[in-house]
Amino acid sequence: MTAKSFVDTNILLYAVGADSSGDFKGARARAVLREPGIGLSAQVLQEFAANALSKKALQISEAKIDGVLHVLEEFPCVPITPSLVRSALVLRTRHQISYWDAAILAAAQSLGCDTLFSEDFNHGQLYGSVRAINPFLAPVSLPT
């Protein structure tokens, strides 16, 4: 199981949230998700569902959450394993980031991704073999 790019939870939330139809972030998030070779992790799916349910301003219904998860079943997805957790602990210390961000990074690395799309990491920074890209910084061109 491999992927070229990894998406963080915020990409999914912007892609389907209440303001996603006409706003810049919604459009950029949908463009990222249309790129070939996108991967994600079980953590991202859990965070998406939890945030979509709890943040009422996003106006994402349970039916829409289920529909999005159904579509995302086609994407390569990293499960949460003891090995992934251990890798995240190492990355947390090495890069001085939160455990949860380190788990995202560990999942991206395990898929062989070279790009991590997120607004939560330092834009342009290389974390080992994975470069963080904030697709919401304008202008930005998506890696080819």
C-alpha positions in Angstrom: 0.0 0.0 0.0 1.6 3.3 -1.1 0.5 6.8 -1.9 2.2 9.9 -3.2 0.5 12.5 -0.9 -1.1 12.3 2.5 -4.0 14.5 3.7 -4.6 15.7 7.2 -8.1 15.9 8.8 -8.5 19.6 8.1 -8.4 19.0 4.3 -11.5 16.7 4.7 -13.3 19.1 6.9 -12.8 22.1 4.6 -13.8 20.0 1.6 -17.2 19.1 2.9 -18.0 21.8 5.6 -20.8 24.3 5.4 -18.8 27.0 3.6 -17.0 24.6 1.3 -19.0 25.3 -1.9 -17.8 28.9 -2.5 -14.8 29.6 -0.3 -11.2 29.4 -1.1 -10.3 26.7 1.4 -13.1 24.5 0.4 -12.1 24.7 -3.3 -8.4 24.1 -2.5 -9.3 21.1 -0.3 -11.4 19.5 -3.0 -8.6 20.1 -5.5 -6.1 18.3 -3.2 -8.5 15.4 -2.9 -8.7 15.1 -6.6 -5.0 14.7 -7.0 -3.8 11.1 -7.8 -2.1 9.1 -5.2 -3.8 10.5 -2.1 -3.6 8.5 1.1 -4.8 8.9 4.7 -5.0 7.1 8.0 -7.6 5.6 10.4 -6.7 8.5 12.7 -7.6 11.0 10.0 -10.9 9.3 9.5 -11.7 9.2 13.2 -10.8 12.9 13.6 -12.9 13.8 10.6 -16.0 12.0 12.0 -15.5 13.3 15.5 -15.0 16.9 14.4 -17.8 16.8 11.8 -20.2 15.5 14.5 -19.1 18.0 17.2 -18.6 21.2 15.3 -22.2 22.2 14.4 -21.0 25.2 12.5 -19.7 22.9 9.8 -23.2 21.6 9.2 -22.1 18.1 8.2 -24.9 15.6 8.7 -24.3 12.0 9.8 -25.5 10.9 6.4 -22.9 13.1 4.7 -20.1 11.8 7.0 -21.1 8.3 6.1 -21.1 9.2 2.4 -17.6 10.8 2.7 -16.3 7.8 4.5 -17.7 5.5 1.9 -15.8 7.4 -0.9 -12.6 7.4 1.2 -12.7 3.6 1.4 -11.1 3.7 -2.0 -8.0 5.7 -0.7 -5.0 3.9 0.7 -5.5 4.0 4.5 -3.0 3.3 7.3 -4.4 1.5 10.3 -3.4 2.4 13.8 -0.9 -0.3 15.0 1.6 -0.6 17.9 4.4 0.0 15.4 2.8 3.2 14.1 2.4 4.4 17.7 6.1 3.7 18.4 7.1 5.5 15.2 5.0 8.5 16.2 6.7 8.7 19.6 10.1 8.8 17.9 9.0 11.5 15.4 7.4 13.5 18.2 10.7 13.8 20.0 12.8 14.3 16.8 10.6 17.1 15.4 9.3 18.5 18.6 5.6 18.2 17.5 2.5 16.9 19.3 2.0 13.2 19.4 -1.1 13.5 17.2 0.8 15.4 14.5 3.6 12.8 14.8 1.1 10.0 14.3 -0.1 11.7 11.1 3.6 12.0 10.0 4.3 8.4 10.8 1.3 7.3 8.8 2.4 9.4 5.8 5.9 7.9 6.0 4.5 4.4 6.2 2.6 5.0 3.0 5.7 6.2 1.3 4.3 9.7 0.8 6.6 12.6 -0.1 4.0 15.3 0.6 1.7 15.9 3.6 -1.1 18.4 2.9 -2.0 20.1 6.2 -2.3 23.6 7.7 -1.0 22.3 11.0 2.6 21.7 10.1 5.3 24.2 9.1 4.7 25.0 5.4 7.6 23.7 3.3 9.4 22.0 6.1 10.9 18.6 5.4 10.1 16.1 8.1 12.4 13.2 7.2 11.3 12.2 3.7 7.9 14.0 3.9 7.4 17.7 3.0 4.5 19.6 4.7 2.5 21.7 2.3 -0.2 24.1 3.4 -2.5 24.2 0.3 -4.3 27.2 1.7 -1.4 29.5 1.3 -1.9 31.5 -1.9 -0.6 31.2 -4.4 0.4 27.6 -4.2 0.8 25.0 -6.9 0.2 21.4 -6.0 3.2 19.1 -6.4 3.2 17.0 -9.6 
